[in-house]
């Protein structure tokens, strides 16, 4: 027998094994388990418009088809990648015909609905509103950002999760035992090989079945899908990581919050996850510099310098030396004393700068490089701090005349900011006692 199977299959394994009943469906027990909302809606025949939000390969299309089958509804499908308003109108006309001729409801399944623009999404609204069709949209992106509020208000969002190990085992068992799968080839899959496939698939059922099918093409009937074969097949496989997508922002958020929460181990994990997923290390180095200013600040000013140095190492040496330097910076940030005082003070100052507009600089704070400026009073009564006792001009006012002095920066009682806090408190007491105070309370 030829090692490579010469007879092509009519459909990919994932398509042949598409579930035709809820019992065959793998995963999503949190919405389809007994007593769960979607299961109850199915059992009662109370279908409603909905959005399936989840990563690729978790069964969004299959679930939509099952809903149509269980409820005896006509099923129409369009892809937002290939379709426009014309296809939407054609689907609406089909739905009207089904209702008029057969008394059947129509489920319109829109794959990758987030790719429709706002006006295209609006085209569904009147037909969802009057019940012409039951709308089911599938998206890998956050519906809050990608879908119209009007459409969201008419559809219930169900979050579908990556398939867990139990769901993946169910898929593999069906694939290896059922005749419409690979059952006739009588193949075996050792536990170690299954674990390799599980890791490579990363919760994506379609990817799991595609990898399994590719592997079986290299094995004779009755053979074993071994570890070495899978390692050669997979090569340097990457985890799911959509730059600019939901997973990207979720993971950088987890990294940042782990640093802020002083957990170096979790911070290293999310850093490793992003690198493993193919994230640009220079992007991570830049974000780490941001963390140093936002969450460490003056509680430990050395953090910013260390992060800049790590960024420089990443640019100069690349991988793996640069990645290790950034890891060092991440651990330092996680272990350092925390302060967002500068971050919060800067935000407050920016808000007031925008709110109060172009207030003039007080005359005593202006430079007077020309005779005319001196005659106009520029620089009059300015007190040079170095000539004052202790190098501080107690009672001096540096804000615009229209703006009462205020405090934006409130040092925290941690790290170096503890000393900064004490110093500012001392200076404030000198201001309060100064007979040269410009403004009286």
C-alpha positions, 0 to 999 in steps of 0.5 A: 500500500502506498504510504500516501493515500491517493484517493482524495476525500470529498470533504475535510475531516472537520466538515465530515464530523460537523455535529448533527445533534446536540449530543454530538456537539463538543463543548460550550456546556456553560450555555448548552448544559441542562438548565442553561439559557440557550438550551432552555430556549431550544427546548421551548422553541423560543428562538431569538436573535443572538451573537456568538462571540468566541475564538476560531474553531469553537463551533459557532457555525455548527451551533447555528445550524443545529439551532435551525435543525432543532427548531425546524427553521430554514437556514440561510448563511452569508459571510461578511467577507464576501457579501454586502447589502445585495446578499442581505436583501436576497436572504430577506426575500428568501425568508419571506418566501419560506414564511409565506409558502411553508410557514417556516421561520428563517435563521440568517447566519452571518459569519464574521459579522464584525466585518460589516460596516455600520450601514450594512449592519443597519440593513438587518434591523427592520427585519429582525425587529418585525420577525422576518428573520432570526439573526445569528451573527458570529464574531471573533471580535468584541461585539461592544466595539464592532457592532452597532448598539441598535443591533446589539440591543436586539440580539443576545450575546453568547460567549463561546469558549475555547474547547477544553480537553474533554471536548477535544477528546470527544472530537478525537474519539469521533474522528478515530472511530466513526466511519465518516471520520477515520474509523475505517483506517483503524488508527491509534493515537497514544496519550503523548501524541494526543497531548501534542495535538492538544497543545498545538490546536490551542482550543481550536477544534477545527485546527485539531481535526485538520492536524489529525487528518494531516497526520493520518495521511502519513500513516498506514492503516492500522498504524500509530500516530507517533510523537516523532511524526507529529513533531515533524508535521507541526514544526514551529507551531504558534499559539493563537495570537491575533495582533490587534484583536481581542486576545492581543489586548486581553493578554497585554492587559493581564501582563500590565495588571500582574505587574501592578499587582506585584506578582512577578510569576504571573507577569512572566507567564503573560510575557511568555504567552505573548512571545510564544504567540508571536508578539513583537518583542519591541512592542512589549519593551515599549509597553514595559517602559509605560508601566514603569512610569504609570505604576512605579513612578517616583516610588522607585525612579530606577525602574524607568532607567532599567526598562529603557536599558532593557528596550535598548538591549532588545533593539541592539541584540534581538532574541534571546538576549533582548527578551531576557533583559525585558523579562528582568525589567518586568520582574523588577517592576512587579517587585518594586514599590508602587505609585501612580501618583505621577500618572494621576497628577499628570492626568488631572493637570491635562484635564484642567489645562484643557478646561481652563484654556489659554491662561496667561503666565503671571508677569513675575514668572516671565523672562525679560530679555528686552528693555520693553519687556522689563518696562512692561513688568516682565520678571518683576518681583520674581524670587530666585529660589537659590538665593532664598533660605534652604533654596526655597522661596516660601509663599511664592505662587507659580499658577496663573492668576485666574487659577487657585493653586492646587495639588495634582501630585500626591506622593504615596507613603511607599518607596522613595515617594515616602521621603518626597511626601515628607519634603512636600509637607515640610515645604507646604508648612513653610508656605503657610507660615510665610509673610510673603505669601502671594495669596491668602487662604 
